[in-house]
Amino acid sequence: MAVQRVERRRDIHVWARPKERLACVHCLHTAVRIKATYRRTLKHSRQGNQLLVLHLSVPKYHCPGCQRYFRHRFAGIRPRLRATEAYRLEVFEAHEGGSASAS
């Protein structure tokens, strides 16, 4: 991932994009083209008391080999979720193993 800029406000905001193009996830063809890009905003983790928020510019690729489309995939980021796996684990542990018990 290539970091484009970082801003520290109430939270830490990081803008990034992928460094290189992926091969097709369906047929492994290497010459794919970028059809479009879209933005994803994800909660990542905490740095002290500040939340780290990722703003990703994610390309949508088109493969000329199999004529299919796919989006860039990142390790630790699942599709259609608004938080990374690291943040989800952090929240899980903060709730003492997943149970928010009333005291």
N, C-alpha and C positions, 0 to 999 in steps of 0.2 A: 504494500500500500504506500502511496506517495502522499505525504501530508502537504496540503496547500497552505493552510493558515491555522493559527491557534488564537483564540480570544479568551481572556479570563475576565468574566463578569461575576455574577452571583454563582454561576457554574462555569466549568471549563468546557468550551466548545471547540471541537477539532473538525476541520473540513479536510476530506481526503478522497482519493480516487485510486483505482488499481494502477500499478506500474506497467503491466504488460497484458496483452490479450491472451485469453485462454484458447486451447484447442476445443473443437466441438465436443460436447459431452456425450453426444449420440454416436458419432462416427469417427471421432478423433482427427478430423480434417483440420489442418493448421491455419489455412488462409480464410479466416472468418472476417466479416465486416461488421462495423458498429452500425446498427440500424437506428438506435435512439439511446438516450440516457435518461435516467430518472433519479430522483433524490430519495434517500432513506435517512431518517433520523432515528438514532438508536441510543438508549441509555447503556453505558458501558460499565462503569464501576465508580467507586468513590476515591478521591484523592484527599485524604483528611475529611473535612466536612463538605467538600465540593463534589458535585456529581459531574462525571465526565460524559459529555454528550457528543456522539459521532454524527457528523453530517456527511454521508457517503454519496458520491456521484457514481451510480451503478450503470454500466452499459448493458444494453440489450443487443445480443449478437445475432447475425444471420449467417448460416452455413451454406455456401454454394454447393457443397457436396451432397448433402441430404435434404436441402431446402427447409431446414427446421430452424426455429428460434430458441434461444435460451438466454438466461441472464447470468451475469458474473456471480460466482459463488465465493463466499469468504469463509474461512475456518472460524468456527465459534459463533456464527450468525445463521440462524435458521430462517427459512423463508416465511414471510407474512408475520413475523413477530417484531415488536418494537423495542426489544431489549436483547443484549447479547447473552450467551450462556454464562459468562462470568458474573454479570449483574443478576441473572435469575438465581444462580447459586448463592450469591451474597444475600439476596432477599430471603431465600429459603433458610439459610443459616441464622439470619436475624430473627426469624420466627421460631427458633428452637426446634429445628427438624420439621418444620412445616405446620405445626399446630399453634395457632394463636389462642392460648388459653386465657380465659377471663379470671382475673384474680380479685 
